[in-house]
Amino acid sequence: MAVRKFKGGWSDEVFQNHKSEVLNTLKANSLEQKGEWEVYRYNPPWTLPAMKTNEVAIEVDMTE
């Protein structure tokens, strides 16, 4: 899995930006996405946005 950790609030736009950065990094390193992507949110909804921890994870094809 390729994972990008980020702090702050979560929205579709924020997630898409971080997902795009992971995909660009994979491409720059000649790696390909193998499966689906996942998003992980670790904090309860009442946590202040600046204290929230999130991750975007994308399965990577390592068969080469």
PQR file with spaces between the fields and no chain letter, atoms N, CA, C, O and H, PARSE charges and radii, in Angstrom:
ATOM       1  N    MET     1       0.839   -1.181    0.000 -0.4000 1.5000
ATOM       2  CA   MET     1       0.000    0.000    0.000 -0.0000 2.0000
ATOM       3  C    MET     1       0.885    1.246    0.000  0.5500 1.7000
ATOM       4  O    MET     1       1.910    1.304    0.679 -0.5500 1.4000
ATOM       5  N    ALA     2       0.467    2.219   -0.766 -0.4000 1.5000
ATOM       6  CA   ALA     2       1.078    3.544   -0.698 -0.0000 2.0000
ATOM       7  C    ALA     2       0.140    4.389    0.151  0.5500 1.7000
ATOM       8  O    ALA     2      -1.060    4.446   -0.114 -0.5500 1.4000
ATOM       9  H    ALA     2      -0.366    2.172   -1.317  0.4000 1.0000
ATOM      10  N    VAL     3       0.682    5.043    1.169 -0.4000 1.5000
ATOM      11  CA   VAL     3      -0.156    5.758    2.133 -0.0000 2.0000
ATOM      12  C    VAL     3       0.315    7.200    2.278  0.5500 1.7000
ATOM      13  O    VAL     3       1.511    7.480    2.355 -0.5500 1.4000
ATOM      14  H    VAL     3       1.657    4.997    1.385  0.4000 1.0000
ATOM      15  N    ARG     4      -0.644    8.089    2.313 -0.4000 1.5000
ATOM      16  CA   ARG     4      -0.354    9.506    2.595 -0.0000 2.0000
ATOM      17  C    ARG     4      -1.162    9.901    3.822  0.5500 1.7000
ATOM      18  O    ARG     4      -2.387    9.787    3.841 -0.5500 1.4000
ATOM      19  H    ARG     4      -1.616    7.861    2.251  0.4000 1.0000
ATOM      20  N    LYS     5      -0.468   10.358    4.827 -0.4000 1.5000
ATOM      21  CA   LYS     5      -1.091   10.791    6.070 -0.0000 2.0000
ATOM      22  C    LYS     5      -1.281   12.301    6.005  0.5500 1.7000
ATOM      23  O    LYS     5      -0.393   13.026    5.557 -0.5500 1.4000
ATOM      24  H    LYS     5       0.528   10.450    4.811  0.4000 1.0000
ATOM      25  N    PHE     6      -2.447   12.772    6.455 -0.4000 1.5000
ATOM      26  CA   PHE     6      -2.672   14.215    6.483 -0.0000 2.0000
ATOM      27  C    PHE     6      -3.525   14.594    7.679  0.5500 1.7000
ATOM      28  O    PHE     6      -4.303   13.790    8.193 -0.5500 1.4000
ATOM      29  H    PHE     6      -3.169   12.183    6.819  0.4000 1.0000
ATOM      30  N    LYS     7      -3.366   15.811    8.100 -0.4000 1.5000
ATOM      31  CA   LYS     7      -4.098   16.338    9.254 -0.0000 2.0000
ATOM      32  C    LYS     7      -5.177   17.304    8.766  0.5500 1.7000
ATOM      33  O    LYS     7      -5.109   17.834    7.657 -0.5500 1.4000
ATOM      34  H    LYS     7      -2.735   16.464    7.682  0.4000 1.0000
ATOM      35  N    GLY     8      -6.158   17.512    9.616 -0.4000 1.5000
ATOM      36  CA   GLY     8      -7.183   18.490    9.320 -0.0000 2.0000
ATOM      37  C    GLY     8      -8.519   17.853    9.039  0.5500 1.7000
ATOM      38  O    GLY     8      -8.701   16.642    9.159 -0.5500 1.4000
ATOM      39  H    GLY     8      -6.212   17.081   10.517  0.4000 1.0000
ATOM      40  N    GLY     9      -9.451   18.708    8.662 -0.4000 1.5000
ATOM      41  CA   GLY     9     -10.794   18.248    8.346 -0.0000 2.0000
ATOM      42  C    GLY     9     -10.794   17.421    7.072  0.5500 1.7000
ATOM      43  O    GLY     9      -9.824   17.417    6.314 -0.5500 1.4000
ATOM      44  H    GLY     9      -9.304   19.692    8.566  0.4000 1.0000
ATOM      45  N    TRP    10     -11.893   16.727    6.852 -0.4000 1.5000
ATOM      46  CA   TRP    10     -12.001   15.840    5.712 -0.0000 2.0000
ATOM      47  C    TRP    10     -13.199   16.223    4.873  0.5500 1.7000
ATOM      48  O    TRP    10     -14.303   16.404    5.387 -0.5500 1.4000
ATOM      49  H    TRP    10     -12.681   16.731    7.467  0.4000 1.0000
ATOM      50  N    SER    11     -12.974   16.345    3.573 -0.4000 1.5000
ATOM      51  CA   SER    11     -14.053   16.560    2.612 -0.0000 2.0000
ATOM      52  C    SER    11     -13.665   15.821    1.341  0.5500 1.7000
ATOM      53  O    SER    11     -12.523   15.383    1.201 -0.5500 1.4000
ATOM      54  H    SER    11     -12.077   16.198    3.155  0.4000 1.0000
ATOM      55  N    ASP    12     -14.601   15.681    0.420 -0.4000 1.5000
ATOM      56  CA   ASP    12     -14.283   15.002   -0.844 -0.0000 2.0000
ATOM      57  C    ASP    12     -13.160   15.719   -1.586  0.5500 1.7000
ATOM      58  O    ASP    12     -12.288   15.072   -2.166 -0.5500 1.4000
ATOM      59  H    ASP    12     -15.529   16.037    0.534  0.4000 1.0000
ATOM      60  N    GLU    13     -13.177   17.035   -1.573 -0.4000 1.5000
ATOM      61  CA   GLU    13     -12.148   17.813   -2.277 -0.0000 2.0000
ATOM      62  C    GLU    13     -10.758   17.588   -1.655  0.5500 1.7000
ATOM      63  O    GLU    13      -9.782   17.372   -2.373 -0.5500 1.4000
ATOM      64  H    GLU    13     -13.885   17.561   -1.102  0.4000 1.0000
ATOM      65  N    VAL    14     -10.679   17.639   -0.342 -0.4000 1.5000
ATOM      66  CA   VAL    14      -9.403   17.416    0.354 -0.0000 2.0000
ATOM      67  C    VAL    14      -8.902   16.000    0.060  0.5500 1.7000
ATOM      68  O    VAL    14      -7.727   15.803   -0.251 -0.5500 1.4000
ATOM      69  H    VAL    14     -11.472   17.814    0.242  0.4000 1.0000
ATOM      70  N    PHE    15      -9.796   15.024    0.162 -0.4000 1.5000
ATOM      71  CA   PHE    15      -9.418   13.650   -0.111 -0.0000 2.0000
ATOM      72  C    PHE    15      -8.912   13.487   -1.542  0.5500 1.7000
ATOM      73  O    PHE    15      -7.876   12.858   -1.756 -0.5500 1.4000
ATOM      74  H    PHE    15     -10.750   15.184    0.415  0.4000 1.0000
ATOM      75  N    GLN    16      -9.620   14.038   -2.519 -0.4000 1.5000
ATOM      76  CA   GLN    16      -9.214   13.905   -3.918 -0.0000 2.0000
ATOM      77  C    GLN    16      -7.834   14.522   -4.153  0.5500 1.7000
ATOM      78  O    GLN    16      -7.044   13.984   -4.929 -0.5500 1.4000
ATOM      79  H    GLN    16     -10.462   14.548   -2.345  0.4000 1.0000
ATOM      80  N    ASN    17      -7.537   15.637   -3.496 -0.4000 1.5000
ATOM      81  CA   ASN    17      -6.217   16.259   -3.637 -0.0000 2.0000
ATOM      82  C    ASN    17      -5.112   15.334   -3.120  0.5500 1.7000
ATOM      83  O    ASN    17      -4.079   15.179   -3.771 -0.5500 1.4000
ATOM      84  H    ASN    17      -8.179   16.074   -2.866  0.4000 1.0000
ATOM      85  N    HIS    18      -5.322   14.726   -1.966 -0.4000 1.5000
ATOM      86  CA   HIS    18      -4.315   13.831   -1.404 -0.0000 2.0000
ATOM      87  C    HIS    18      -4.219   12.538   -2.215  0.5500 1.7000
ATOM      88  O    HIS    18      -3.125   12.007   -2.408 -0.5500 1.4000
ATOM      89  H    HIS    18      -6.161   14.851   -1.436  0.4000 1.0000
ATOM      90  N    LYS    19      -5.336   12.040   -2.680 -0.4000 1.5000
ATOM      91  CA   LYS    19      -5.339   10.842   -3.534 -0.0000 2.0000
ATOM      92  C    LYS    19      -4.550   11.114   -4.820  0.5500 1.7000
ATOM      93  O    LYS    19      -3.761   10.273   -5.249 -0.5500 1.4000
ATOM      94  H    LYS    19      -6.225   12.471   -2.523  0.4000 1.0000
ATOM      95  N    SER    20      -4.756   12.280   -5.434 -0.4000 1.5000
ATOM      96  CA   SER    20      -4.026   12.644   -6.648 -0.0000 2.0000
ATOM      97  C    SER    20      -2.528   12.718   -6.398  0.5500 1.7000
ATOM      98  O    SER    20      -1.735   12.312   -7.248 -0.5500 1.4000
ATOM      99  H    SER    20      -5.397   12.964   -5.085  0.4000 1.0000
ATOM     100  N    GLU    21      -2.136   13.234   -5.237 -0.4000 1.5000
ATOM     101  CA   GLU    21      -0.711   13.303   -4.915 -0.0000 2.0000
ATOM     102  C    GLU    21      -0.098   11.918   -4.783  0.5500 1.7000
ATOM     103  O    GLU    21       1.028   11.694   -5.226 -0.5500 1.4000
ATOM     104  H    GLU    21      -2.780   13.563   -4.547  0.4000 1.0000
ATOM     105  N    VAL    22      -0.830   10.982   -4.174 -0.4000 1.5000
ATOM     106  CA   VAL    22      -0.331    9.606   -4.062 -0.0000 2.0000
ATOM     107  C    VAL    22      -0.189    9.005   -5.460  0.5500 1.7000
ATOM     108  O    VAL    22       0.834    8.393   -5.765 -0.5500 1.4000
ATOM     109  H    VAL    22      -1.745   11.164   -3.813  0.4000 1.0000
ATOM     110  N    LEU    23      -1.196    9.172   -6.309 -0.4000 1.5000
ATOM     111  CA   LEU    23      -1.140    8.613   -7.661 -0.0000 2.0000
ATOM     112  C    LEU    23      -0.004    9.236   -8.478  0.5500 1.7000
ATOM     113  O    LEU    23       0.647    8.536   -9.253 -0.5500 1.4000
ATOM     114  H    LEU    23      -2.027    9.670   -6.062  0.4000 1.0000
ATOM     115  N    ASN    24       0.239   10.529   -8.316 -0.4000 1.5000
ATOM     116  CA   ASN    24       1.352   11.185   -9.015 -0.0000 2.0000
ATOM     117  C    ASN    24       2.699   10.639   -8.538  0.5500 1.7000
ATOM     118  O    ASN    24       3.618   10.457   -9.337 -0.5500 1.4000
ATOM     119  H    ASN    24      -0.290   11.098   -7.685  0.4000 1.0000
ATOM     120  N    THR    25       2.811   10.382   -7.246 -0.4000 1.5000
ATOM     121  CA   THR    25       4.048    9.814   -6.702 -0.0000 2.0000
ATOM     122  C    THR    25       4.270    8.408   -7.233  0.5500 1.7000
ATOM     123  O    THR    25       5.396    8.041   -7.570 -0.5500 1.4000
ATOM     124  H    THR    25       2.065   10.531   -6.597  0.4000 1.0000
ATOM     125  N    LEU    26       3.208    7.620   -7.311 -0.4000 1.5000
ATOM     126  CA   LEU    26       3.325    6.268   -7.880 -0.0000 2.0000
ATOM     127  C    LEU    26       3.816    6.340   -9.323  0.5500 1.7000
ATOM     128  O    LEU    26       4.732    5.617   -9.716 -0.5500 1.4000
ATOM     129  H    LEU    26       2.294    7.918   -7.037  0.4000 1.0000
ATOM     130  N    LYS    27       3.198    7.215  -10.100 -0.4000 1.5000
ATOM     131  CA   LYS    27       3.578    7.365  -11.509 -0.0000 2.0000
ATOM     132  C    LYS    27       5.029    7.804  -11.647  0.5500 1.7000
ATOM     133  O    LYS    27       5.751    7.294  -12.503 -0.5500 1.4000
ATOM     134  H    LYS    27       2.455    7.803   -9.781  0.4000 1.0000
ATOM     135  N    ALA    28       5.461    8.740  -10.816 -0.4000 1.5000
ATOM     136  CA   ALA    28       6.843    9.242  -10.858 -0.0000 2.0000
ATOM     137  C    ALA    28       7.857    8.152  -10.519  0.5500 1.7000
ATOM     138  O    ALA    28       9.020    8.234  -10.912 -0.5500 1.4000
ATOM     139  H    ALA    28       4.875    9.154  -10.120  0.4000 1.0000
ATOM     140  N    ASN    29       7.406    7.132   -9.786 -0.4000 1.5000
ATOM     141  CA   ASN    29       8.293    6.033   -9.398 -0.0000 2.0000
ATOM     142  C    ASN    29       8.012    4.754  -10.183  0.5500 1.7000
ATOM     143  O    ASN    29       8.400    3.662   -9.766 -0.5500 1.4000
ATOM     144  H    ASN    29       6.461    7.066   -9.466  0.4000 1.0000
ATOM     145  N    SER    30       7.332    4.898  -11.323 -0.4000 1.5000
ATOM     146  CA   SER    30       7.014    3.781  -12.223 -0.0000 2.0000
ATOM     147  C    SER    30       6.256    2.651  -11.533  0.5500 1.7000
ATOM     148  O    SER    30       6.491    1.476  -11.813 -0.5500 1.4000
ATOM     149  H    SER    30       7.017    5.785  -11.662  0.4000 1.0000
ATOM     150  N    LEU    31       5.356    3.010  -10.638 -0.4000 1.5000
ATOM     151  CA   LEU    31       4.500    2.038   -9.956 -0.0000 2.0000
ATOM     152  C    LEU    31       3.066    2.255  -10.411  0.5500 1.7000
ATOM     153  O    LEU    31       2.683    3.357  -10.803 -0.5500 1.4000
ATOM     154  H    LEU    31       5.166    3.965  -10.411  0.4000 1.0000
ATOM     155  N    GLU    32       2.278    1.185  -10.352 -0.4000 1.5000
ATOM     156  CA   GLU    32       0.897    1.281  -10.779 -0.0000 2.0000
ATOM     157  C    GLU    32      -0.050    0.895   -9.659  0.5500 1.7000
ATOM     158  O    GLU    32       0.267    0.075   -8.797 -0.5500 1.4000
ATOM     159  H    GLU    32       2.589    0.290  -10.033  0.4000 1.0000
ATOM     160  N    GLN    33      -1.213    1.505   -9.698 -0.4000 1.5000
ATOM     161  CA   GLN    33      -2.261    1.158   -8.743 -0.0000 2.0000
ATOM     162  C    GLN    33      -2.757   -0.237   -9.090  0.5500 1.7000
ATOM     163  O    GLN    33      -3.033   -0.532  -10.253 -0.5500 1.4000
ATOM     164  H    GLN    33      -1.470    2.170  -10.398  0.4000 1.0000
ATOM     165  N    LYS    34      -2.869   -1.091   -8.087 -0.4000 1.5000
ATOM     166  CA   LYS    34      -3.313   -2.465   -8.307 -0.0000 2.0000
ATOM     167  C    LYS    34      -4.799   -2.614   -8.013  0.5500 1.7000
ATOM     168  O    LYS    34      -5.545   -3.165   -8.823 -0.5500 1.4000
ATOM     169  H    LYS    34      -2.644   -0.851   -7.142  0.4000 1.0000
ATOM     170  N    GLY    35      -5.214   -2.137   -6.888 -0.4000 1.5000
ATOM     171  CA   GLY    35      -6.597   -2.336   -6.475 -0.0000 2.0000
ATOM     172  C    GLY    35      -7.271   -1.028   -6.151  0.5500 1.7000
ATOM     173  O    GLY    35      -6.967    0.022   -6.717 -0.5500 1.4000
ATOM     174  H    GLY    35      -4.608   -1.690   -6.231  0.4000 1.0000
ATOM     175  N    GLU    36      -8.175   -1.125   -5.240 -0.4000 1.5000
ATOM     176  CA   GLU    36      -8.943    0.036   -4.823 -0.0000 2.0000
ATOM     177  C    GLU    36      -8.148    0.926   -3.878  0.5500 1.7000
ATOM     178  O    GLU    36      -7.097    0.535   -3.371 -0.5500 1.4000
ATOM     179  H    GLU    36      -8.421   -1.978   -4.779  0.4000 1.0000
ATOM     180  N    TRP    37      -8.665    2.119   -3.650 -0.4000 1.5000
ATOM     181  CA   TRP    37      -8.097    3.040   -2.666 -0.0000 2.0000
ATOM     182  C    TRP    37      -8.971    2.983   -1.426  0.5500 1.7000
ATOM     183  O    TRP    37     -10.129    2.570   -1.481 -0.5500 1.4000
ATOM     184  H    TRP    37      -9.519    2.437   -4.062  0.4000 1.0000
ATOM     185  N    GLU    38      -8.405    3.400   -0.323 -0.4000 1.5000
ATOM     186  CA   GLU    38      -9.126    3.430    0.947 -0.0000 2.0000
ATOM     187  C    GLU    38      -8.816    4.735    1.660  0.5500 1.7000
ATOM     188  O    GLU    38      -7.773    5.347    1.432 -0.5500 1.4000
ATOM     189  H    GLU    38      -7.464    3.735   -0.279  0.4000 1.0000
ATOM     190  N    VAL    39      -9.718    5.150    2.512 -0.4000 1.5000
ATOM     191  CA   VAL    39      -9.482    6.325    3.339 -0.0000 2.0000
ATOM     192  C    VAL    39      -9.691    5.909    4.784  0.5500 1.7000
ATOM     193  O    VAL    39     -10.626    5.176    5.106 -0.5500 1.4000
ATOM     194  H    VAL    39     -10.565    4.653    2.697  0.4000 1.0000
ATOM     195  N    TYR    40      -8.810    6.387    5.646 -0.4000 1.5000
ATOM     196  CA   TYR    40      -8.888    6.070    7.064 -0.0000 2.0000
ATOM     197  C    TYR    40      -9.023    7.372    7.842  0.5500 1.7000
ATOM     198  O    TYR    40      -8.248    8.309    7.648 -0.5500 1.4000
ATOM     199  H    TYR    40      -8.051    6.982    5.384  0.4000 1.0000
ATOM     200  N    ARG    41     -10.003    7.416    8.712 -0.4000 1.5000
ATOM     201  CA   ARG    41     -10.200    8.566    9.597 -0.0000 2.0000
ATOM     202  C    ARG    41     -10.124    8.035   11.017  0.5500 1.7000
ATOM     203  O    ARG    41     -10.880    7.138   11.390 -0.5500 1.4000
ATOM     204  H    ARG    41     -10.632    6.655    8.869  0.4000 1.0000
ATOM     205  N    TYR    42      -9.212    8.588   11.813 -0.4000 1.5000
ATOM     206  CA   TYR    42      -8.898    8.013   13.116 -0.0000 2.0000
ATOM     207  C    TYR    42      -9.549    8.680   14.315  0.5500 1.7000
ATOM     208  O    TYR    42      -9.426    8.172   15.430 -0.5500 1.4000
ATOM     209  H    TYR    42      -8.598    9.317   11.511  0.4000 1.0000
ATOM     210  N    ASN    43     -10.221    9.775   14.130 -0.4000 1.5000
ATOM     211  CA   ASN    43     -10.717   10.529   15.272 -0.0000 2.0000
ATOM     212  C    ASN    43     -12.235   10.618   15.286  0.5500 1.7000
ATOM     213  O    ASN    43     -12.872   10.541   14.236 -0.5500 1.4000
ATOM     214  H    ASN    43     -10.321   10.187   13.224  0.4000 1.0000
ATOM     215  N    PRO    44     -12.818   10.780   16.468 -0.5600 1.5000
ATOM     216  CA   PRO    44     -14.269   10.960   16.538  0.2800 2.0000
ATOM     217  C    PRO    44     -14.664   12.306   15.921  0.5500 1.7000
ATOM     218  O    PRO    44     -13.832   13.208   15.821 -0.5500 1.4000
ATOM     219  N    PRO    45     -15.919   12.445   15.511 -0.5600 1.5000
ATOM     220  CA   PRO    45     -16.352   13.662   14.819  0.2800 2.0000
ATOM     221  C    PRO    45     -16.219   14.940   15.632  0.5500 1.7000
ATOM     222  O    PRO    45     -16.138   16.021   15.048 -0.5500 1.4000
ATOM     223  N    TRP    46     -16.195   14.857   16.947 -0.4000 1.5000
ATOM     224  CA   TRP    46     -16.116   16.074   17.760 -0.0000 2.0000
ATOM     225  C    TRP    46     -14.674   16.564   17.948  0.5500 1.7000
ATOM     226  O    TRP    46     -14.459   17.593   18.589 -0.5500 1.4000
ATOM     227  H    TRP    46     -16.261   13.979   17.421  0.4000 1.0000
ATOM     228  N    THR    47     -13.697   15.858   17.408 -0.4000 1.5000
ATOM     229  CA   THR    47     -12.299   16.308   17.484 -0.0000 2.0000
ATOM     230  C    THR    47     -12.135   17.574   16.649  0.5500 1.7000
ATOM     231  O    THR    47     -12.676   17.670   15.547 -0.5500 1.4000
ATOM     232  H    THR    47     -13.871   15.023   16.887  0.4000 1.0000
ATOM     233  N    LEU    48     -11.395   18.538   17.169 -0.4000 1.5000
ATOM     234  CA   LEU    48     -11.124   19.766   16.422 -0.0000 2.0000
ATOM     235  C    LEU    48     -10.413   19.417   15.118  0.5500 1.7000
ATOM     236  O    LEU    48      -9.524   18.565   15.126 -0.5500 1.4000
ATOM     237  H    LEU    48     -10.956   18.460   18.064  0.4000 1.0000
ATOM     238  N    PRO    49     -10.773   20.046   13.996 -0.5600 1.5000
ATOM     239  CA   PRO    49     -10.179   19.701   12.704  0.2800 2.0000
ATOM     240  C    PRO    49      -8.651   19.721   12.692  0.5500 1.7000
ATOM     241  O    PRO    49      -8.033   18.864   12.060 -0.5500 1.4000
ATOM     242  N    ALA    50      -8.039   20.670   13.371 -0.4000 1.5000
ATOM     243  CA   ALA    50      -6.576   20.746   13.378 -0.0000 2.0000
ATOM     244  C    ALA    50      -5.931   19.560   14.087  0.5500 1.7000
ATOM     245  O    ALA    50      -4.733   19.323   13.929 -0.5500 1.4000
ATOM     246  H    ALA    50      -8.542   21.366   13.884  0.4000 1.0000
ATOM     247  N    MET    51      -6.701   18.823   14.855 -0.4000 1.5000
ATOM     248  CA   MET    51      -6.178   17.685   15.607 -0.0000 2.0000
ATOM     249  C    MET    51      -6.478   16.342   14.940  0.5500 1.7000
ATOM     250  O    MET    51      -6.006   15.306   15.407 -0.5500 1.4000
ATOM     251  H    MET    51      -7.674   19.015   14.983  0.4000 1.0000
ATOM     252  N    LYS    52      -7.254   16.346   13.858 -0.4000 1.5000
ATOM     253  CA   LYS    52      -7.666   15.103   13.204 -0.0000 2.0000
ATOM     254  C    LYS    52      -6.531   14.514   12.368  0.5500 1.7000
ATOM     255  O    LYS    52      -5.739   15.242   11.771 -0.5500 1.4000
ATOM     256  H    LYS    52      -7.638   17.187   13.478  0.4000 1.0000
ATOM     257  N    THR    53      -6.468   13.183   12.337 -0.4000 1.5000
ATOM     258  CA   THR    53      -5.494   12.461   11.529 -0.0000 2.0000
ATOM     259  C    THR    53      -6.243   11.583   10.534  0.5500 1.7000
ATOM     260  O    THR    53      -7.157   10.847   10.906 -0.5500 1.4000
ATOM     261  H    THR    53      -7.111   12.591   12.822  0.4000 1.0000
ATOM     262  N    ASN    54      -5.850   11.668    9.272 -0.4000 1.5000
ATOM     263  CA   ASN    54      -6.472   10.907    8.195 -0.0000 2.0000
ATOM     264  C    ASN    54      -5.383   10.289    7.330  0.5500 1.7000
ATOM     265  O    ASN    54      -4.234   10.729    7.354 -0.5500 1.4000
ATOM     266  H    ASN    54      -5.107   12.265    8.970  0.4000 1.0000
ATOM     267  N    GLU    55      -5.751    9.270    6.569 -0.4000 1.5000
ATOM     268  CA   GLU    55      -4.827    8.670    5.618 -0.0000 2.0000
ATOM     269  C    GLU    55      -5.575    8.265    4.345  0.5500 1.7000
ATOM     270  O    GLU    55      -6.741    7.874    4.387 -0.5500 1.4000
ATOM     271  H    GLU    55      -6.684    8.912    6.550  0.4000 1.0000
ATOM     272  N    VAL    56      -4.881    8.370    3.230 -0.4000 1.5000
ATOM     273  CA   VAL    56      -5.330    7.817    1.963 -0.0000 2.0000
ATOM     274  C    VAL    56      -4.393    6.656    1.668  0.5500 1.7000
ATOM     275  O    VAL    56      -3.174    6.816    1.735 -0.5500 1.4000
ATOM     276  H    VAL    56      -3.934    8.688    3.196  0.4000 1.0000
ATOM     277  N    ALA    57      -4.938    5.499    1.344 -0.4000 1.5000
ATOM     278  CA   ALA    57      -4.114    4.314    1.042 -0.0000 2.0000
ATOM     279  C    ALA    57      -4.536    3.748   -0.306  0.5500 1.7000
ATOM     280  O    ALA    57      -5.725    3.594   -0.588 -0.5500 1.4000
ATOM     281  H    ALA    57      -5.928    5.370    1.289  0.4000 1.0000
ATOM     282  N    ILE    58      -3.546    3.443   -1.130 -0.4000 1.5000
ATOM     283  CA   ILE    58      -3.801    2.890   -2.463 -0.0000 2.0000
ATOM     284  C    ILE    58      -2.961    1.635   -2.623  0.5500 1.7000
ATOM     285  O    ILE    58      -1.751    1.658   -2.398 -0.5500 1.4000
ATOM     286  H    ILE    58      -2.580    3.568   -0.901  0.4000 1.0000
ATOM     287  N    GLU    59      -3.602    0.537   -3.014 -0.4000 1.5000
ATOM     288  CA   GLU    59      -2.880   -0.721   -3.212 -0.0000 2.0000
ATOM     289  C    GLU    59      -1.980   -0.594   -4.434  0.5500 1.7000
ATOM     290  O    GLU    59      -2.405   -0.083   -5.471 -0.5500 1.4000
ATOM     291  H    GLU    59      -4.585    0.518   -3.197  0.4000 1.0000
ATOM     292  N    VAL    60      -0.739   -1.058   -4.317 -0.4000 1.5000
ATOM     293  CA   VAL    60       0.266   -0.911   -5.366 -0.0000 2.0000
ATOM     294  C    VAL    60       0.603   -2.269   -5.958  0.5500 1.7000
ATOM     295  O    VAL    60       0.713   -3.264   -5.241 -0.5500 1.4000
ATOM     296  H    VAL    60      -0.394   -1.473   -3.475  0.4000 1.0000
ATOM     297  N    ASP    61       0.766   -2.297   -7.285 -0.4000 1.5000
ATOM     298  CA   ASP    61       1.179   -3.526   -7.975 -0.0000 2.0000
ATOM     299  C    ASP    61       2.687   -3.651   -7.881  0.5500 1.7000
ATOM     300  O    ASP    61       3.414   -2.836   -8.449 -0.5500 1.4000
ATOM     301  H    ASP    61       0.676   -1.489   -7.867  0.4000 1.0000
ATOM     302  N    MET    62       3.167   -4.665   -7.169 -0.4000 1.5000
ATOM     303  CA   MET    62       4.604   -4.884   -6.958 -0.0000 2.0000
ATOM     304  C    MET    62       5.092   -6.148   -7.666  0.5500 1.7000
ATOM     305  O    MET    62       6.083   -6.743   -7.239 -0.5500 1.4000
ATOM     306  H    MET    62       2.576   -5.328   -6.708  0.4000 1.0000
ATOM     307  N    THR    63       4.411   -6.574   -8.748 -0.4000 1.5000
ATOM     308  CA   THR    63       4.749   -7.847   -9.391 -0.0000 2.0000
ATOM     309  C    THR    63       5.918   -7.767  -10.353  0.5500 1.7000
ATOM     310  O    THR    63       6.404   -8.808  -10.797 -0.5500 1.4000
ATOM     311  H    THR    63       3.607   -6.091   -9.095  0.4000 1.0000
ATOM     312  N    GLU    64       6.383   -6.598  -10.689 -0.4000 1.5000
ATOM     313  CA   GLU    64       7.487   -6.482  -11.668 -0.0000 2.0000
ATOM     314  C    GLU    64       8.811   -6.857  -11.111  0.5500 1.7000
ATOM     315  O    GLU    64       9.816   -6.805  -11.821 -0.5500 1.4000
ATOM     316  H    GLU    64       5.989   -5.753  -10.329  0.4000 1.0000
